[in-house]
Amino acid sequence: MPIKVNPTHPLNLKVLAYLEPPSVPGAPLVAEFEPGEKPYLRHGSHPDVVQRLWDEINPNLPEDSRCLVNGYPALVHPTKGILLGFTSGTHYYLRLPLQSVKEAETKGAKKILKFSSEKPLDVHAELGDDWVAGSYWDGEISGCKAMFNQVEVG
């Protein structure tokens, strides 16, 4: 069963606004993960961050959550349609329980990302208080799994 994003769910509104325009012109809102040749090189994100999201975090979730959202590699709760993570450029972003967000920030996750050619990204203002820019901290995996389960019951 293909993954669908709930575009009107309040948890998705800011993230979907951020992911506009699509990373690939004409990309559909949601497309299935296709493991074909070089799947991590075709979506406008560095392969290392796609690998972190799809190969290191996704296998620890109760269900496969890999897909593309507006052409961006993403994790979406397969039955609730809530975005749990995505990649963009050289960064990956995760939705975590608020306690995990605070801990992630003490482990190196940044609230503000500075880019050379763009205005800085305030992760909480643009995406929501439950989002972090990933920092390869081990606790991100358990935090993302906890958010998956929290969304499932919520």
C-alpha positions in Angstrom: 0.0 0.0 0.0 1.6 3.3 -1.0 2.3 5.9 1.6 0.2 9.0 1.5 0.8 12.4 3.2 -2.1 14.1 5.0 -1.7 17.6 3.5 -4.3 19.2 5.9 -3.0 17.7 9.1 -1.8 20.5 11.4 1.5 18.7 12.0 2.3 18.7 8.3 1.4 22.3 7.3 4.7 24.1 8.1 6.8 21.3 6.7 4.9 21.0 3.5 5.1 24.8 3.1 8.9 24.6 3.6 9.2 21.8 1.0 7.6 24.0 -1.7 8.7 24.2 -4.4 9.5 20.6 -5.1 13.2 19.6 -5.3 12.5 18.2 -8.7 10.2 20.3 -10.9 6.8 18.6 -11.4 7.4 16.1 -8.6 4.2 14.7 -7.1 3.4 15.4 -3.5 4.3 11.8 -2.6 6.2 9.2 -4.6 7.2 5.7 -3.5 10.8 4.9 -2.6 12.3 3.2 -5.6 15.5 1.3 -4.9 16.8 1.4 -8.5 20.2 2.5 -9.7 21.8 5.2 -7.5 18.6 6.1 -5.6 20.5 8.4 -3.3 21.9 10.6 -6.0 18.7 11.6 -7.8 16.9 13.8 -5.3 18.9 16.9 -4.7 20.2 15.8 -1.3 23.7 14.7 -0.4 23.8 10.8 -0.4 25.1 10.7 3.2 22.0 12.4 4.6 19.7 10.3 2.5 21.6 7.2 3.8 21.2 8.4 7.4 17.4 8.8 6.9 16.6 5.8 4.8 19.3 3.2 5.9 20.0 4.0 9.5 16.8 5.5 10.9 14.0 3.9 8.8 15.0 0.2 9.7 14.4 1.1 13.3 10.8 2.2 12.8 7.9 -0.3 13.1 7.1 0.0 9.4 8.9 1.1 6.3 8.3 4.8 6.0 10.5 5.8 3.1 9.1 7.9 0.3 9.6 11.1 -1.6 7.7 14.2 -0.6 7.8 16.9 -3.4 10.9 15.1 -4.6 12.7 15.2 -1.2 13.7 11.9 0.4 11.4 11.6 3.4 10.0 9.4 6.2 6.2 9.5 6.5 4.1 7.5 9.0 2.5 5.0 6.6 -1.0 5.0 8.1 -1.3 8.5 9.7 0.4 10.4 6.8 2.5 12.5 9.2 6.0 13.6 8.1 8.7 12.3 10.4 11.8 13.3 8.6 13.2 14.6 5.3 16.5 15.6 3.7 17.4 18.8 1.8 20.8 19.6 0.4 23.4 18.5 3.0 21.1 18.3 6.0 18.4 16.0 7.3 15.6 16.9 9.6 13.6 14.8 12.1 10.4 15.2 14.0 11.1 14.1 17.6 9.2 14.2 20.9 9.9 17.5 22.7 12.1 16.0 25.3 14.2 14.4 22.6 14.5 17.7 20.8 16.0 19.3 23.9 18.4 16.4 24.4 19.3 16.5 20.7 20.2 20.2 21.0 22.6 19.4 23.8 24.2 16.8 21.6 24.9 19.1 18.7 21.6 19.6 16.8 21.3 23.2 15.7 18.2 25.4 16.0 19.5 27.9 13.4 21.3 26.8 10.2 23.4 29.3 8.3 23.8 28.9 4.6 26.2 30.8 2.4 23.7 32.0 -0.2 20.4 32.0 1.7 19.0 33.5 4.8 19.5 31.3 8.0 17.0 28.6 8.7 15.3 28.8 12.1 14.2 25.1 12.3 11.6 25.7 15.0 10.0 28.7 13.4 10.0 27.2 9.9 9.1 23.5 10.7 7.8 23.5 14.3 9.1 23.0 17.8 9.2 19.2 17.4 11.8 19.3 14.6 15.6 19.3 14.7 18.3 19.5 12.1 20.0 16.1 12.4 23.4 15.7 14.0 24.1 12.0 13.7 23.4 11.6 17.4 22.4 8.0 18.4 19.4 9.2 20.3 17.7 10.5 17.1 16.9 6.9 16.1 15.0 6.1 19.4 13.4 9.6 19.3 12.1 9.1 15.8 10.8 5.7 16.7 9.1 7.2 19.8 7.5 9.9 17.6 6.3 7.2 15.1 4.6 5.4 18.0 3.3 8.6 19.5 1.7 9.7 16.2 0.2 6.2 15.8 -1.7 6.4 19.0 -2.4 10.2 18.7 
